[in-house]
Amino acid sequence: MNFAKLLLLGCALLGSCVNATNNYMNSVSTRSTRTNSPATVSSKSSKKQPKIRIITPQQTKEFQEERRTFYQKMEYEMEKPQYKDPTYFGHKRKPKKRPPGKQKYCKECGMKH
């Protein structure tokens, strides 16, 4: 007797769950088929249109020249001892060598020297 009641109760609950999922799936499918009004579509698409730039060969040469000079300047800067010499630790001027009792913590490199 108890088994029959539990079986009927389980079937009723299972049926309501199946109906709920079917209703949910139907509502999801109707939501996905909606279309936007033409006014909103045109306003959104106008914002997303890519800007087309036509680059002439002269502009390309100018750009390449700018990049070349930029990298030449960078290379010249990197030849300075503050970048090339490892004893500078990233400082502009070489840090002082203090005795161990008087060393200070450096905020720039995170070391004591």
N, C-alpha and C positions, 0 to 999 in steps of 0.2 A: 504494500500500500504506500509506504513512504517513498519507495523507489519510483513508483508511478507519478507521485506528486512532484518529486524532484525532476523527473524526466520532462513532465509538462511545463514546469517552471523554467527549466533550461531551454526548452524549445521556444517558449514565449520570449525569453530574453534574447536568444539568438536571432529570432525573427525580427525583433525591434532593432537590434544592432544592424542587421542586414538592410532593413528599410532606411535606417539613418544614413548608412554609408551610400546607399543608392541615391538618396535625396541630395547628399553632399556632392556626389559625383555629377549629378545632373546640374546642380547649381554652378559647379566649376566649369562645366562644358558650356553653359549659356554665357558665363562671364567672359570666356575666352573668345567667343564669336562676336562680341560687340565691336562696333567700329566707331571711331572718333568722328566728330562732326568735321565738315570740310574746313571750317574756320580755324579749328585748333590744329589740324594737320598742316595747313599752309603756314601758320605762324611758327610751328616747330621746325618744319623743313627749311624755312628761310634762315633760321639761326644756325642750322647744321651744314649749310652749303659750304664746301671748301673754297677757299680763296685761291684762285689760279694765278700764279706769277709766271710770267714769261721772262726767262733769263737769257740775255744776249751773250754772245761769246766775249764781248768787251767786259761785261759785268763779271763773267767767270774769271777772266784774267786779272781783274782788279781784286777780286776776292782772294784768288790764289796769291797775289802779291802781298796783300794784307796779312794773310796767314803765314807766309814765308818770313816777313819781317817780324811778326810776333814771335815765332819760334826762334829766330836768330837772337832776339833780345832775351828770351828765356834762357837760351844756351849761354849767352854772355853772363847773365846774372848767376847761373849755376856754377860758373867758373870761380866765383868769389870764395875765399877761404871759409867763410861761415857756413857754406853749403858743402864744400869739398873736404875740408879737414875734420876728421872725427872728434878732435879734442874740443871743438866748439859746442857740441851737444845741442845744436839748434839755436845757440845764442848769436847775437850780432857781434859782440866782442867776446874774446876768450875769457871764461870765468877765472877768478883768482883761485890759487891753491892756498887754502888756509890750513893751519895746524888742526888736528882732529878735535881739539877742545873748542875751537872757535868757529867751526864750520856752521854754515847757515843753510836752512832748507830753501831751495829755489822753487818758486811757484811756476817758473817757465818750463823747467824740464823735470821737476819732481825728484830731484836728487839733492844730496847735501854736498856742498863744495865751498 
